[in-house]
């Protein structure tokens, strides 16, 4: 059976938007306002620009190589199979944690109607775990029947996920809007520039946008890849920026001025639907509470659906890399990697049941962001390896944009903190053991380890800085903001090292021929022609 290119611009854009707008938007306005006050609006703009720079590198890469599971597959062409398996493993484990997080969030909100789902501490009961297993199964089954079916369902859910915050913004602003809130309690930026960057880093602003990655993983099933992929990536970030900025403005403007007497850092909310639910209650728009409650269940469910779909393509890419057995690249009659879906279902369920939920949360963003670092590096490396290739989308000032995107991704990893980075190291160590066992059986000789040396140096340096820094349990020896400056400078050095460490032209050409053979097996007719990269 063959993969089918059936996703258009709206479908792919909403795949990315659906990945970004999970359950976090219900709480993000409060968390960022506590750190930056009204200037949290600026923090959202900075976060969107930062993620857009990373997205641009993947827009160029994904139009040059419009293949399934691109995050795991594309790094092989520029830096060999060893780096690709490290990036793919990191992204795959990160994706495997996404569905459990979203399912638990969805069931947590549903427990207000079905109290038997959770216990008094907010954890899942035995009945809740059974419901979670069934919920994950539904998300998996929806993906079994083809990408077009999945895209239609996701598009419908995403329209609703966009409708609710827009209605909330309009209703709250109309009900109560205090312009004085934007200049009171210390002014527009009560905590100055450090507060804005604290919102970007520890406030989770920049992490809120990482769901755009799902559009990259489904690039192998997109029609008109030259136009759709870059537009979808850019539009998804801009749409989500509009939602988050709108929510932030509505939240700041609707706060009771009396609650700001102690400053922005003292505001809080104990409402089960977070600060937005508290605002709806305080202004007396109770029907809005019901809409928020439904959205609180639907939004994470939609994000879980998208992550299940993306993760199947990652497992397929890992199979094509030679890491996973070929079984997981086998397609069913609808052009979907069925065995990959099944594998991911059981891994996600295992994580939900066995791992502490806080560890799942810690691994999620950091593991996915780690896989982002290959995008900027590969984009610039391809300018040397395939200078005359047809590039439907070209990033201007590629060297500068690539370096800046690499620095941003590195800062995101560092900001996740030492408590998360040591988990990343353990994750990579487990992957290394599994890969050594796998390759001992199949005898791979084309890992190109010298092209991945920079990654080892990168992880070692980032680990030392994180341990000595002040984020997430670090020793605090390196003060803020010197630690972030040091990470940025270190990232620039490693970026240059990575570009020089690209594979040779002969190896690149061999990997390209191998990819063409894979595409002949995965696609038929016009889809095969669209899949082939044009020189």
N, C-alpha and C positions, 0 to 999 in steps of 0.2 A: 504494500500500500504506500501511497505518496502523501507528503505534506501538501497542504493547500493554502495558497495565498489568497485569503478571503477577508482580511481585516483592512478597512479603509481608514481615512483620516479621523473621522469621529470615533470609530471603534478603538483605534490605537491611542488617541488622545485621552479617551475616557479610561483606558487601561491604566495609564499613568496617573490620571487624576484620582481614579478609584484607589490606587495604591497609596497616594499621599493622604487623602481624606479618610482616615480610619476613625479611631475613637479619640485621638489626641486633640482635635479641634474644640472639644467640649471643655478642656482644661487649659489649653495653651494661653489664652488671653490673661488669665490670672497669674500664671507662673512667670510670664515675661514682664507683666506690669510690676510685680513685686521686685524685679531686678532692675528695671530701667524706667519705671513710671510711664508717662505718655510717650517718651522717646522709644518705647518698645515698637512703635510704628516704624521707626528708622531701622531697628534691629531686624524686622521682617524684610525690609527692602534689601539690607545687606545680605541676609541669609538667602534670599531668592537669587540675587546676583551671583553669589558664591556657587550655588548649585547649578545655576545656568551655565557658568563657565565649564563645570565638569560635564554637564549635559551636552554642551557644544562639541567637546572632544569625542563623545560617543556618537553624536549625530554624524560626524565625518567618518568615524570608524564603521558604523553600522550601515551607511550607504555604500561604503567601499566593500564591506563584507556583510551583506544582509542575510545572516544565518541565525538559526535558532540557538538560544543560550549564548549569545555573543559575549557576555561578561566572562564566561568560562572558556570560550573558544578562541576569540580574537587574539589574546596575548600570546598564544602559541605561534602565530605567524611572525610576530616581531621579536619574541624572546624565548621561544622554544617550549617544549612540552612540560618541562619541570615548573616553570613559572605559571603556565596555564593551569596546571593541576593545583598549585597552591592557591591561585586566585579563584578557581572553580570550587575547590573544597571550602574555602572561606565563605564564598557566596552561598553555596549549597546549604551549609550548616546554618548560616544566617537566615536563609529562606525557610528552612525547616522549623525555625522558631517563630516565624511570622504568623502562620496559621494558628498554632496553639495560643499565641498572645491574643489574636483577634477573636478567636472562638471563646476564650475565657472572658474577654471584655464583653462580648455580646451576651453571653449567658449571665454575666454579673448584672447587667442592666435588666435583662429579662427576669431576674429573680425578684424584682419588685412586683411582678405579676405571678411568678412561679417560685415562691420562697423555698421550695424543697431543693432548688438547684444549688444553693450555697449555704454554708454554715454561718454562725454568728461572727466568725473572724473574716468572712468574705471569701474563704476558700471553697472549692467545689466539694459537695457531698458525693457519696457513692453514686447516687442517682444523677448528680451533676456530671460526674465523669462519664457515665453511660450516655448522657445527653450529648456531651462533648464528642464522644466517639461517633455518635450518630450524625452530629453536625458536621464533623470533618468528612464523614463518608458522603454526605450530601454534596459538599463542596467538591469532592473528588469526582463523584458520579456526573455532576454537571459538566465537568471538563472532558469526560470520556467521549461525548458525542460531537466532537469537532469544534474547531476554533470559531466558526461562524455562530454556532449556537451559544457558545460561551460569551462571545462579544455582544450578542443581542441582550443576553441576561445582564451582563455587567453594565452595558450602556443604560438600560432601564434603571438599575439600582443607582448608578452614578447621577443620573438626572435628579433622582430623589435626594441623593446626598448633597447635591448643589442647591436644590430648591429650599431645603430646610434652613441652612445658614443664611441664605439671601432673605428669606421671610423673617428670620430672627433679626437680622440687621435692620431691616425696614421698620418692623414693628417696635423694636426697642428704641430706636432713634426717634420715632414718632411719639412714643409714650413718655420718654424722659431723656433729655439730652442737656447736660450742663457744660457749656463751653469753658466755664471757669476751672473745671477739673484738669484741663490741659496746661494750666499755668499755676495751679495751687500746689500746696504741699511740697515746696522746693522747686517749682518751676517745671518747664517742659522736660528737662533732663535732670532730675533731682540727684542722680548718682553719676552724672557726667558721662564722658566717653567710656570709662571702665564699666559703668552699668550697662551701657548699650552692648558692649562686647561680651559682658557676662550673660546677657539674655541670648546673644547669638550662640554662645558656647554651652554653658551649663543650663541655660533656660530652654534648650532644645529647639531653638528656632531653625538652625541649619539642618538638624536631624529630621525636622518635620517634612522636608522636601525630598527625602531619599527615595520615596516610592516611585519617582520618575523612571527608575531603573527597569521596571517591568516592561516598558515599551521596548527596551533594548533586547530583552530575552525573547520577545515575540516577533522580532524583526524578520525571522525566517518565514513568517506567515502573513506578510503584509503585501498588499497590492501597491503598485507604483511606488516602490521603495525610495526612489530618488526624491520625491516630493513629500511623501507621507511621514517618513521617519523624522527628519529634522523639524518639520512643522509640528508634529505631535509632541516631541520632546520640549520644544520651546513653548508651545501653547499650554501644555500641562503645567509648567512652572508658573507662567503668567496667570492662568486661571486660578490656581491655588494661592498665589500671592494676593490676588484680588479678594479672595474669600478670607484669608487670614488677616489682611489689613482692615477689611471691613468689620470683621468681628472685633478686632482690637480697638478700632475707633468707637464702635458701639459700646463696648465694655467700659472703656475709659469714660466716655461721655455719660453713661447711665448710672455710674456709681453714686450713691448718696454722698454728697460732700461732707457730711458729718463723720462718715467712716474713714475719711482721710486725715483726721485730726492727728493721728499718730504716725502719719507717713505711709507711703506706698508699700513698704515692706511689712506693714502690720495688717493689711487687708487679707481676709481669708474667707473660705466658703466651706461649709460642712454639708451642703446640699448633695443628695445622692447623684444629681445630674451636674454637679460641679458649679462653677461660677455663673455659667449661662442659665442654669436652672434657678439659681438663687436670684438672678436679675429678673427673670420672668415672673417669679413669685413676688418680688419686691414692688414691681410696677403693676401687679394685679392682672397680668395677661395669662390666666391659668390654662387657656386652651393651647397656648404655646408650649406649656409643659408637656402636654400629651404628645405633641409633634416631636419635641426633643427626645422624649422617651422612646418613641418609635425609631427615630434617627439614631439613637444611641445603640440600638440593636442592629439596625440595618447597616450602618456605616462600617463597623468592624467586620461584619459578615461579608460585605462587599470587598473589603481589603483582603480578607482571608481567601475569598474566591480567586482574586487576581494572583495572590502569592502561590496558591496551589498550581495554577496554570503556568506561571513563570518557572516554578521550581521543577516542573516536569521537563521543561526545555533545558534547564540547567543539567539535570540528570542525563538527558539525551546527549548534551554537549560533552559531559564527562565521559560518557561511553565512547563518543567519537574520538576523544583524546586518548582513549586506551586505558582510562582509570577504572571505570565501571565496566562490567561485562557487557558484551554486545546485546544481550537481551534487553537492556534498558534503552536501547536506541530503536527497538522494533516498534513499528507503527501499526495501529489497528485499522479497520476499514474506514475510519473517519479521519485518518492522517494524524492521529494523536499517539504519543508514546505511552501506551497503556501501562506497561510494566513499570515505567518510571513513576507514574501516578500512584501505583500500588505501593512501590517502595517508599515513596515520600509519605504516604498516608501512615504507614506503620512507624516510620521514624518520628514523624510529628506527634503521633499519639504516645509513643514511648517518652518523648521529651516532656509532654504535658503531664504524664502520670509520675515520672521518676524524678525529674529535675525540679529543684525549688524554683518558684516562679520568678523570683528576683534574679536568679542566674540566667534564666531564659531571656528576660528583659535586657540584662547586661550584654549578653552575647549578640543579640539581634542586630542592633544598629552598628556596633563596632565591627562585627564580622562582615557585614555587607559593605561598609565603608572601606574596609581594608581592600576589598576586591576592586574598589574604584580607582586605586592608584595606578592600575595598569592602563587605564583609558588614555590619559594624557601622554604617558610614555610611548604607548603604541602609536598614537596619532603622529607624533614627531618622527618616530623611527620609520614609519611607512613613507614619510616624505623622502627618506634616503633609499629605502628598499624598493619602492614603486613610484619613482618620481613622475613617470609619464602615465600612470594609471588614470582612468576616467574617474574623477571625484564629483559626484552629483552635488555634494555640499562641501564647501571649502571654508575652514576656519581661518579668518585673517590673522596675521601675526602669530602663526601657529606656535613658534618657539616660546614667545612670551605668554600666550594664553595657556599653553600646555604646562609651563613651569608654574604659573599662578594656580591653575587647577590642581596640580600635584601638591602644592603647598597647602591649599585649602583642605584637600582630603587628608593630608598628614596632620593638620591641626585638629580636624574632627576626630581622628583616631586618638590623638594626644588628649584632647578635652574629655574623652570618654573615661579617662582616669586609670590609675595604676590597677585598681581593683578589677577593671575590665581587660586591660592589656595583658595581665598575667593569664587571664582566661584564654585570650587569643593565642598566646604562646602555647598553652596546653592544647588548644584546638589544633594548631599547626603541627605540634609534636605527634598527636594521635594520627593526624592525616599522613604524616611522614612514615610512621610505622606501617599503616595500612597500604600505602603506596609501595613501599619497599617489598612487602609481602606479595602484592599484586604483580609488580614488575619482575620479581624473582620467578614467577610462574610464566609470564608471557615473554620475558626477556627483551624488554625495550632497550634499544641502543641509541635512540634519537632524542634523549632528554635535553641535550644542550645545556649542561649544568653551568658552564662558564657565563652564559647569558643571563643566569639567575643569581650570580654572585652578589650583584648590587642589592637584591632583595634581602639576602642574609645580613649584609652590612646595615641596611635600612632598619630591619627589625631589631638588631642588636643596639643600634644607636637610639632608636625610639624607646626601647625598653629602659635603657640607662637614664635617659632624660625624664621619662615618666616616673621612674622610681625615685629620682631626686626632686621631681617637681611637686606641685601642691594639689594636683587634681586626683580625686578618687582614692585617697589613702596614701599618696606619695609622702616622702619625708619632708617636703617643703624646703629643702636646702636651696633650690633655685627659686628665687622670688618671682612673683607675677608683676609685670608682664614679661620679664626677661626670659622666662621659660618658653613662652609662645614665640618670642623673637628667635630664640635659639632653635626651636623646632623648625621655624620657617627657613632659616639659613641652612640648617642641616638638610632640609628637604631639597633646596636648590642644588646643593652639591650632589646629592644622590640622584636627582633628576638628570643632571649632566652625565653622571656615571652610567646611568641606565641607558641613555641614548647611545653612548659609546659601546655599550655591551650588547647591542642588538645582534641578532643572528646574521650569519653571512648571507650573501645574495644567493648562493647555491642552496642553502638550507631553506631560505624563504621560498624559492621557486619550488622546491620539493614539497614543502607544506601546502603550497597553493595547488599543486597537482593532486595531492592527496585529498584536499577539500573538494576539488572539482569531481573526483570520483565519488565522494560521499554524496554530493548534490545530485549526481546522476541516479543514485539509488533512492534518494529521498523525494525527488520531484519528477513530475511528468510534464511533457508538452511545454506550453507557454510558461508554466511555473518554473520549469527547469531553466528556460532561457532567462527568466527574470532573476533567478538565483545566481547565475554565473556573473562574476565580477567582470566588468568591461575594461579592457586594457586601453 
